[in-house]
Amino acid sequence: MGSRSQQVLKASPGHIPVMLSEVMRALQPQDGGVYVDGTFGAGGYTRAILESCRCTVYAIDRDPEAYARAIAMAEEFSGRLIPVRGCFGNIAELLAVVGIRRVNGLVLDLGVSSIQLATPERGFSFQKEGPLDMRMSKEGPSAAEVVNTASEKDLANIIFEYGEERASRRIAKKIVMARTIAPIQTTLQLADIVHSVLPQRPQLRADTATKTFQALRIFINDELGELERALHAAEHLLLPGGRLVVVSFHSLEDWRVKNFLKERSGKLGNHSRHLPAAPSGQLPTFLLEDSNGLKASATELAANPRARSARLRYAARTSAPDWGIFAMGQGVPFA
C-alpha cells in the first residue's frame, strides 16, 4: 500500500466529530439495533455507536477515500460495521440491496469533512493551492469545469442560491473576465478572483471567498438534493421509536431539516413550497422533541472551532404510516 493510501486510512484518529455527545444522546443506540451513518467521513460517529453497545452500523459514503477508511475500521468490529459506497440520498436503495428494509436510527453529518478540507488535492479549501475539484465521489464534472464553462448568469445564480452571496453577479462577471485570459484551474486562482471583488478584512471572521466555494461545492455534489432525498427515505426506513439525527453547518441545510421535521410532526403552520403537500388528515410521522435544535457547547467550541456553525436537530419516528412520498428519482413508492 502506497504512502497516499496509508494517509487515507490513518486520517481518522486526528478527526474530532462535531457534537458527538449530543449526537449519541439524541440517537440512543441500543443492543441489537441496526443503525446507519449516512455520512461516514472519518468514522467518528460510527465508532462511538459501535463502542456504546452491541449493535450493527451500515456506514455509507460516496467518497472513495472515506469508503476505504470504513473498510479498514470494519476489521475492528467483527462484522458489526458494514461499509456501503454510495450517496446518502440513496439510503433506501443502498440498504435494500443488502437486505435491510428498516433501521433503528440514522445519523447525518452534512457538508464537507475536515479531512477533505485538509487535503489540498481534493480542492475543497483555498487555504492551500490545489486543483479546483470539489467532487466528493471523484466522479462527474469538477468545479473547474463549471467555473470555466457555465454562463455568467448561471454562475451568478449558483453563487447566490447556494452561497447566499450578495455580490454573486460581480463575482461571476470577474470569473468570466478572468477565464478569457486563461482557464481557472486552482483553488487559489478562484480565491484571488473573489478577493478582487470582496477584499479580505482582518476583522471578518470568515474569508470572503467562503460563500463562493460553498456554493460551488453544494452545486457540484447536489448536496441539497441529497439531503431532501435522505429525509424522505428516513421517514420510510425508521422503525417506530427510531431516531433521526442531523447535524448541519449552514442555513440552507438547517432550514430544510427544520421544516421537514416540523411538517412531519404537525408543527409547521404555513406549508412550505419546497416540501410535498401533506396528505389530508395524515398523522404525524415524527415526534419532534426539541424544535429549536442544539448548538455546540462552549467547551467544544474552544477545542473544535469547526463546531461553531453546527446545529443538531433530531426526532423520533412514530408508528404512523409514511406520507406516501415516492422514492426521489426512482419512480417507486415506498412500501
C-alpha positions, 0 to 999 in steps of 0.5 A: 500500500502506497504512502497516499493510501496509508494517509487515507486510512490513518486520517481518522484518529486526528478527526474530532466529530462535531457534537458527538455527545449530543449526537449519541444522546439524541440517537440512543443506540441500543443492543441489537439495533441496526443503525446507519451513518449516512455520512461516514467521513472519518468514522467518528460517529460510527465508532462511538455507536459501535463502542456504546453497545452491541449493535450493527452500523451500515456506514455509507459514503460516496467518497472513495477515500472515506469508503476505504477508511470504513473498510479498514475500521470494519476489521475492528468490529467483527462484522458489526460495521458494514461499509456501503459506497454510495450517496446518502440520498440513496439510503433506501436503495443502498440498504435494500440491496443488502437486505435491510428494509428498516433501521433503528436510527440514522445519523447525518453529518452534512457538508464537507469533512475536515479531512477533505478540507485538509487535503489540498488535492481534493480542492475543497479549501483555498487555504492551500493551492490545489486543483479546483475539484470539489467532487466528493465521489471523484466522479462527474464534472469538477468545479473547474469545469463549471467555473470555466464553462457555465454562463455568467448568469448561471454562475451568478445564480449558483453563487447566490442560491447556494452561497447566499452571496450578495455580490454573486453577479460581480463575482461571476462577471470577474470569473468570466473576465478572468477565464478569457485570459486563461482557464481557472484551474486552482483553488487559489486562482478562484480565491484571488478572483473573489478577493478582487471583488470582496477584499479580505478584512482582518476583522471578518471572521470568515474569508470572503471567498467562503460563500463562493466555494460553498456554493460551488461545492453544494452545486457540484455534489447536489448536496441539497438534493441529497439531503431532501432525498435522505429525509424522505427515505428516513421517514420510510426506513425508521422503525417506530421509536427510531431516531433521526439525527442531523447535524448541519453547518449552514442555513440552507441545510438547517432550514430544510431539516427544520421544516421537514421535521416540523411538517412531519410532526404537525408543527409547521403552520404555513406549508412550505413550497419546497416540501410535498403537500401533506396528505389530508388528515395524515398523522404525524410521522415524527415526534419532534422533541426539541424544535429549536435544535442544539448548538455546540457547547462552549467547551467544544467550541474552544477545542473544535472551532469547526463546531461553531456553525453546527446545529443538531436537530433530531426526532423520533419516528412514530408508528404512523404510516409514511406520507406516501412520498415516492422514492426521489428519482426512482419512480417507486413508492415506498412500501 
